[in-house]
Amino acid sequence: MTVDAIITAGDGRAAKKVFKKNKALLEVGGKSILRHIVDVLLSCKDIGKIVVVGPKAPFSEVLDGLDVDIIEQKRNLCENGWEGFLQTLPEYKATGKLTDDIIAKYREKYVLFLPGDIPLLTVKELEEFLSCCDMDNFDYIAGITSEEVLDLFGPRRGRPGIKMATFHTRDFNFRQNNLHIARPFFLIDRIDLVLKTYEYRYQKEFINIVKAIGEILMLGKGVVGKCLFCYLLFQISAGFSAIGLESLARIASYPIKKAMVEELISMMLHTRFRTVYTTFGGAALDVDNERDFLTLSVMYRDWSNLLNQNDHNPS
């Protein structure tokens, strides 16, 4: 059985451009980032239909001749993801109308969501992620990658790298790796929360921390206290880590377990949520700014070779 894939690569609202350009259209290793991602999806036996959402004209040019559907972007990430999902439903695609019969027929359908700025995604990592997704028991699964794996792509003496922020927990430190598989009809009631989480994702900006706390305080009874506790410990441990006080960072994060985070997200989204650990790291290396893009461009060949090796995977 295959899963349909939605690439959300719009450049509106909260999306950041790099060098004043849609990140998916930047070239790495001789072709656009978007083309890298689509080529991986087309090479993966587990992927069915591919829908790309973004500026249609330039995307059609770089994906000319490939078996993908390209949909004009909407106002924000959630609308892009939602429209991309709807385009995988044959009845909706034919009529442009979402009916109760269509919802009933496809209520259980899940799709893969991924962004348009992860040129180091590989077939191996994608297959590893999908093989571990238990969609019989969960409705939304997000991929994560450990700090140990991500350190392989960090700065070294005489070699540039990308230092990525991670969540600190008692189990291990990890970063969300941009791979999501979900049943959209199960998340529609909480779509505003998903959108705000995306808008406030750059937590190095103090205003986003304030806004995130404000959203947490508006959560329902029984969730707000646990969520605020967890969020503040994340911030404190990240602060200690940023100034090199790793022992204090570990102490601050000790009360947080990965299972606790999964339970809180399940409660907030009113759905069954879990994380899946992948051992490669390429999907986590997204392009957030000009510096990261230049670093990735310089290191692309070396990092691609690293990702094609098997001996870097932790036991």
Residue pairs with C-beta under 8 A, 6 or more apart in sequence:
2 45
2 46
2 47
2 48
3 46
3 47
3 48
3 110
3 111
3 112
3 130
3 181
4 47
4 48
4 49
4 50
4 51
4 88
4 111
4 112
5 41
5 47
5 48
5 49
5 50
5 51
5 111
5 112
5 113
5 114
6 51
6 53
6 81
6 84
6 85
6 88
6 111
6 112
6 113
6 114
7 24
7 34
7 37
7 38
7 41
7 50
7 51
7 52
7 53
7 54
7 84
7 114
7 115
7 116
8 53
8 54
8 77
8 80
8 81
8 84
8 113
8 114
8 115
8 116
9 22
9 23
9 24
9 34
9 52
9 53
9 54
9 59
9 73
9 115
9 116
9 117
10 53
10 54
10 55
10 73
10 74
10 76
10 77
10 80
11 17
11 22
11 23
11 54
11 55
11 73
12 73
12 74
12 75
12 76
13 75
13 76
13 77
13 199
14 76
14 77
14 198
14 199
15 23
15 77
16 23
16 288
16 289
17 23
18 26
18 287
18 288
18 289
18 290
18 293
19 26
19 290
19 293
22 54
22 55
22 58
22 116
23 33
23 116
23 117
23 287
23 293
24 32
24 33
24 34
24 37
24 54
24 59
24 116
24 117
25 32
25 33
25 34
25 58
25 59
25 62
26 32
26 33
26 287
26 293
27 33
28 36
28 119
28 293
28 296
28 297
28 300
29 36
29 119
29 297
29 300
29 301
29 304
31 62
32 62
33 116
33 117
33 118
33 119
33 287
34 52
34 54
34 59
34 62
34 63
34 116
35 62
35 63
36 119
36 121
37 114
37 116
37 118
37 119
37 121
38 50
38 52
38 63
38 66
38 68
40 121
40 122
40 123
40 126
41 47
41 50
41 126
42 50
42 66
42 67
43 123
44 123
44 126
44 127
44 130
45 127
46 126
46 127
46 130
46 131
47 112
47 126
49 69
49 88
50 67
50 68
50 69
51 68
51 69
51 70
51 71
51 84
51 85
51 87
51 88
52 59
52 63
52 68
52 69
52 70
52 71
52 84
52 116
53 70
53 71
53 72
53 73
53 74
53 80
53 81
53 83
53 84
54 70
54 73
54 80
54 116
55 72
55 73
56 70
56 71
56 72
56 73
59 70
60 70
63 70
69 87
71 83
71 84
71 87
73 80
74 80
74 82
74 83
76 195
77 195
77 198
78 191
78 194
78 195
78 198
81 113
81 184
82 184
82 188
82 191
84 111
84 113
85 111
85 184
86 92
86 93
86 98
87 93
88 109
88 111
89 102
89 106
89 109
91 99
91 101
91 102
91 105
92 98
92 102
103 185
106 185
107 183
107 185
107 186
108 183
109 183
109 184
109 185
110 135
110 139
110 181
110 182
110 183
111 181
111 182
111 184
112 130
112 179
112 180
112 181
113 180
113 181
113 182
114 121
114 178
114 179
114 180
114 283
115 178
115 286
117 286
117 287
117 288
118 178
118 282
118 283
118 284
118 285
118 286
118 287
119 285
119 287
119 296
119 300
120 281
120 282
120 283
120 285
120 296
120 300
120 303
120 304
120 307
121 282
121 283
122 280
122 282
122 307
122 308
124 280
124 307
124 308
125 278
125 280
125 281
125 282
125 283
125 307
126 179
126 283
128 278
128 279
128 280
129 143
129 179
129 181
129 276
129 278
129 283
130 181
132 276
132 277
132 278
133 141
133 181
133 276
134 141
134 274
135 141
135 181
135 183
137 272
138 272
138 273
138 274
139 182
139 183
139 186
139 187
139 271
139 272
139 273
140 180
140 181
140 182
140 183
140 186
140 187
140 269
140 271
140 272
140 273
140 274
141 180
141 181
141 182
141 273
141 274
141 275
141 276
142 176
142 179
142 180
142 273
142 274
142 275
142 276
143 176
143 177
143 178
143 179
143 180
143 275
143 276
143 277
143 278
143 283
144 174
144 175
144 176
144 177
144 275
144 276
144 277
144 278
145 174
145 175
145 177
145 277
145 278
145 279
145 280
145 281
145 283
145 284
146 172
146 173
146 174
146 277
146 314
147 166
147 172
147 173
147 174
147 175
148 172
148 314
149 279
149 280
149 281
149 312
149 314
150 164
150 166
150 175
150 281
150 284
152 281
152 306
152 312
153 161
153 162
153 164
153 281
153 285
153 299
153 303
153 306
154 161
154 162
154 163
154 164
155 161
155 162
155 163
159 299
160 295
160 298
160 299
161 295
161 299
162 285
162 292
162 295
162 296
164 175
164 284
164 285
165 175
165 203
165 204
165 238
166 173
166 174
166 175
167 173
167 174
167 175
167 176
167 234
167 261
168 234
168 237
168 238
168 241
168 249
168 250
168 252
168 253
168 256
169 253
169 256
169 257
169 258
169 261
170 253
170 254
170 255
170 256
170 257
171 257
171 258
172 258
173 253
174 258
174 275
174 277
175 284
176 284
177 278
177 281
177 283
177 284
178 283
178 284
178 286
179 278
179 283
183 271
186 271
187 194
187 269
187 271
189 270
190 268
190 269
190 270
190 271
193 215
193 268
193 269
194 269
196 211
196 215
199 208
199 211
200 208
200 211
200 212
200 215
201 208
202 208
203 209
203 212
203 235
203 238
209 235
212 231
213 228
213 231
216 224
216 227
216 228
216 231
217 224
217 228
218 224
219 227
219 268
222 267
223 264
223 267
223 268
226 260
226 264
227 264
227 268
229 255
230 256
230 260
230 261
230 264
233 252
233 253
233 255
233 256
234 253
234 256
236 252
237 249
237 250
237 252
237 253
238 249
240 246
240 248
240 249
240 252
241 249
258 275
261 275
262 273
262 274
262 275
265 273
266 272
266 273
279 313
279 314
280 307
280 313
281 307
282 303
282 307
285 296
285 303
286 292
287 293
287 296
296 303
306 312
